[in-house]
Amino acid sequence: MQQVQETIFSIPGTEIPNSTPEGKLVVVLEADDQAQLLDRIDHIQGADHILSASLVYHHIA
């Protein structure tokens, strides 16, 4: 779990406000635009030890 968190924290604009003992994480991503946000999600999805990553809410101001 520590390795996964370190991978996520290495991405600019990320935070993990909640997690479960089973290894599920809530990750908040901030990005300047939609393309950057999708790149960051792709990076998380392709990282070792991550089974899936889903966009749950999306808001661009």
BATOR-626621 format. One line per field, with one value per residue (C-alpha): x, y, z. Coordinates in nm, 4 decimals. Example, Ala and Ser with C-alpha at 12.3 -4.5 7.8 and 13.67 -1.06 7.14 Angstrom:
BATOR-626621
x	1.2300, 1.3670 .
y	-0.4500, -0.1060 .
z	0.7800, 0.7140 .
END
This chain:
BATOR-626621
x	0.0000, 0.2847, 0.4334, 0.0984, 0.0562, 0.4087, 0.3349, 0.0185, 0.1842, 0.4579, 0.1932, 0.1483, -0.1905, -0.2859, -0.4058, -0.5477, -0.8160, -0.9410, -0.8428, -0.9573, -0.7599, -0.8377, -0.6372, -0.9072, -0.8092, -0.9975, -0.7671, -0.8326, -0.6652, -0.6297, -0.5163, -0.5068, -0.7176, -0.9012, -0.6099, -0.3757, -0.6340, -0.6797, -0.3014, -0.2777, -0.5569, -0.3810, -0.0580, -0.2365, -0.4110, -0.0793, 0.1103, 0.2176, -0.0181, -0.3217, -0.6124, -0.8356, -0.8899, -1.2206, -1.3197, -1.6110, -1.6618, -1.5191, -1.5406, -1.3471, -1.3912 .
y	0.0000, 0.2380, 0.1909, 0.2713, 0.5842, 0.7002, 0.6493, 0.8569, 1.1310, 1.1594, 1.2989, 1.6758, 1.7899, 1.4687, 1.3919, 1.0837, 1.2011, 0.8526, 0.4851, 0.1480, -0.1323, -0.3447, -0.1035, 0.1067, 0.4714, 0.7907, 1.0054, 1.3713, 1.5056, 1.8677, 1.9663, 2.2746, 2.1161, 1.7996, 1.6535, 1.6863, 1.5267, 1.2301, 1.1874, 1.1675, 0.9092, 0.7045, 0.7234, 0.5900, 0.3134, 0.1969, 0.1923, -0.1305, -0.2824, -0.0787, -0.2892, -0.0064, 0.3676, 0.5336, 0.8949, 0.9516, 1.3261, 1.5833, 1.9610, 2.2159, 2.5744 .
z	0.0000, 0.0790, -0.2692, -0.4332, -0.2213, -0.3070, -0.6772, -0.6515, -0.4461, -0.7118, -0.9494, -0.9122, -0.7832, -0.6020, -0.2522, -0.0805, 0.1630, 0.2497, 0.2285, 0.3600, 0.5271, 0.2171, 0.0005, -0.1633, -0.2024, -0.2699, -0.4800, -0.5555, -0.8695, -0.9711, -1.3190, -1.5386, -1.8118, -1.9118, -2.1112, -1.8136, -1.5865, -1.8209, -1.8492, -1.4706, -1.4541, -1.7250, -1.5234, -1.2150, -1.4131, -1.5566, -1.2276, -1.0583, -0.7985, -0.9112, -1.0321, -1.1553, -1.1403, -1.2225, -1.2723, -1.0381, -1.0598, -1.2952, -1.2654, -1.4668, -1.3528 .
END
